[in-house]
Structure formats: C-alpha cells, structure tokens
Amino acid sequence: MSRDDGGGGNSSYGRKAFTRSKAHFKDRITADGGDGWPVEPGRYRLVVSRACPWASRALVSRRLLGLQDALSLAVADPIQDDRSWRFTLDPGGRDPVLGIRYLSEAYDRRETDYPGGVSVPAIVDVPTGKLVTNDYQRITLDLATEWTALHREGAPDLYPKERRDEIDAVMEDVFRDVNNGVYRAGFATGQEEYEAACTDVFRRLELLSRRLEGQRYLVGDTITEADIRLFTTLVRFDAVYHGHFKCNRWKLTENPVLWAYVRDLFQTPGFGDTVDFDHIKRHYYQVHTGINPTGIVPLGPDPSGWLTPHHREELGGRPFGDGTPPGPVRADEEVPARGRP
Ligand SMILES: N[C@@H](CCC(=O)N[C@@H](CS)C(=O)NCC(=O)O)C(=O)O
C-alpha cells in the first residue's frame, strides 16, 4: 500500500539528484476570472493532506483570511495507496461534496491520461468535479490577493504590495534551502548529495535565526506569506525532518530563536490549529518505505513544548497589522486530539 515517489507527485528521485518539477495545472482562480475560473463563494473545494507542507500553506492562509465558508475543505488520508490521495477518512470512503474516492478522479475529469502525479494541494471546481489547479506556489498568493472580496473582516494583508520584492526574495531562499532543502537531503541517494543539501538547510536556518533574533516576523512587523512558508517546514522539523530526512545537525528545540519563532506562530490562531502531528508522522514514516523500510512511526518527539511561553511579543510586531486574529476553528475542521500537542 505504500508509495515512495519522493513526496511529490511531479517530483522524482532515484540515482540522480532529487528534483521537484513545476506544478502541471497552473490555471488561476482570479477576481476577474481571466483563466475562466472566477472567485465565487462555494464554487471550489480545496483538497489537502494535513501531512503535506505545501498543502498546509493553504490551510493556514485560508484560516487567517477567513475563507472557510467560501472555499470548502477536503482532507485526504495521510497514507496514499497506489492510486494516490484518497478520501478514506470520510464516511464510505468518499469525499461528501465531490463524491469521489480518489483525488485522481478530479485530475482525470480535467485531463484524460494525464501523465504526471497526483499532488496536494489541489483546488477542484465543485460543479464539474474538475481539477482547476495544483500550483502550490501560486494558490496561497491568489488566496491573499485575488480572493479579497471574500476575506473576513479584519483579514491581514499577507502579501503587501510595498513589501513584495523583499517577501519574494526571502521566500526564494527559504524554498531552495529549507522547504525543498529538507527533501533534497531526505531523498538524496548519494553521500555528497545528502551532505550538500543538509549543509544548505542548516546554513540557511542559521541565517534565518540571525534575521529573526531582533524582529518578530521575517518581513516587516506583521505576518506575511513568507512566515507561512517557513512555518510549514519548521513545524515538521523535529517530528520528521530531523530523523526521517536526516537533517540532524541540531533540533529546532536547540535553536532558541527559531524554536521561539515557530512556537509564536504555532500559538497564533490560524497556524497551530491546522497542524496534525499524527498525520505528519504517519505519512512520512509509513509512505516513504525507501528510506524507512519498516514503516515504524517513532513515538517522539514530545510535543508538549509547543504550547510553552515564547516571549516573542517582547519584540513588538503587529501579527495581523491593522486587522484582527481569526475566530475559532469550525467544529467540523478541528484537528483530532491525537494530532495535537
Ligand atoms: N505539486 C508539487 C508540490 C506538492 C507536493 O509535492 N505534494 C506532495 C505531498 S507533500 C504530493 O502530493 N505528492 C504526491 C504523492 O505523494 O502521491 C510537486 O510535485 O512538487
């Protein structure tokens, strides 16, 4: 039942270096509907795995922006089978809105004989059941900038115009060395390749740690898209990247700045309440049988530290800018107790 394709439907690893290919379906859902997909409340369904760092970006954005009622959510089983992501967590093994058992069915409706892999995050058009986009780099930017008419009152500006150059530059470094760096280390098939990737991960983390020593967030004094993208990797760091992906020069809990930074975000409404450590650990340790042949899921690390005081508020910062925090999680979207610290 295990799959072992490197954690990216369109990605590959093997004898050559791990490569992450570009998303295949790049249509955008926009305010003016330029690609044929206008922003409309209730029309689309976001399909995620809570295990997946790329999909988790969208989970956080959707919560911060208050899009839960406008953009519904399907959560896939963290363990894929040979047909990839499946809705076995839902009654009858079917997504209750799309009526499908596998995400691949939405891909097939969009394009028959699609040669690439099936990946999350994905946004599906509910009336036709067709996949619209699996472009994980674009999805959250569009939620922030194109879905504004449906944002909640008090929603933050996650991609402020005046700071986009800086946000983009930070995100590029974070993507290359951290978000994707841990995958390059984890799926390396040669010593040199692994060492180079692992070195990049920790070199960048040291730089980020220095940057975050005196400022609460990565860019400016508010939470931006850059923080969301760093968060989704850091929150998985000790649980899976340190052991499973061998990024083990140090644990996040051993870096006082980054550990406080990520706890601060974790405790901010919209971040930690989307995280399911049970899904994260089971997915990585059970699915990647090439690097963990027994499929044994470790018991640790102890997650209780996530809720301890971080003192980052002493640095100032205005988490939501002129806005406000999101309200509580919808009852039907709460992470089960076994996945929470
Ligand atoms: N679509 C992107 C990024 C999204 C991605 O890698 N998602 C993973 C989960 S973390 C996925 O769905 N992989 C497909 C699979 O494991 O079947 C890519 O292929 O690089």
PDBQT file of the ligand as one rigid body, heavy atoms in Angstrom, charges set to zero:
ROOT
HETATM    1  N1  LIG A 401       2.968  19.504  -6.796  1.00  0.00    +0.000 N 
HETATM    2  C1  LIG A 401       4.204  19.866  -6.221  1.00  0.00    +0.000 C 
HETATM    3  C2  LIG A 401       4.206  20.064  -4.705  1.00  0.00    +0.000 C 
HETATM    4  C3  LIG A 401       3.175  19.401  -3.856  1.00  0.00    +0.000 C 
HETATM    5  C4  LIG A 401       3.645  18.087  -3.332  1.00  0.00    +0.000 C 
HETATM    6  O1  LIG A 401       4.796  17.693  -3.525  1.00  0.00    +0.000 OA
HETATM    7  N2  LIG A 401       2.765  17.420  -2.640  1.00  0.00    +0.000 N 
HETATM    8  C5  LIG A 401       3.034  16.075  -2.192  1.00  0.00    +0.000 C 
HETATM    9  C6  LIG A 401       2.658  15.851  -0.751  1.00  0.00    +0.000 C 
HETATM   10  S1  LIG A 401       3.698  16.710   0.355  1.00  0.00    +0.000 SA
HETATM   11  C7  LIG A 401       2.185  15.134  -3.008  1.00  0.00    +0.000 C 
HETATM   12  O2  LIG A 401       1.014  15.317  -3.177  1.00  0.00    +0.000 OA
HETATM   13  N3  LIG A 401       2.822  14.088  -3.548  1.00  0.00    +0.000 N 
HETATM   14  C8  LIG A 401       2.134  13.119  -4.318  1.00  0.00    +0.000 C 
HETATM   15  C9  LIG A 401       2.171  11.783  -3.729  1.00  0.00    +0.000 C 
HETATM   16  O3  LIG A 401       2.908  11.585  -2.754  1.00  0.00    +0.000 OA
HETATM   17  O4  LIG A 401       1.435  10.918  -4.213  1.00  0.00    +0.000 OA
HETATM   18  C10 LIG A 401       5.321  18.976  -6.673  1.00  0.00    +0.000 C 
HETATM   19  O5  LIG A 401       5.023  17.964  -7.234  1.00  0.00    +0.000 OA
HETATM   20  O6  LIG A 401       6.469  19.325  -6.478  1.00  0.00    +0.000 OA
ENDROOT
TORSDOF 0
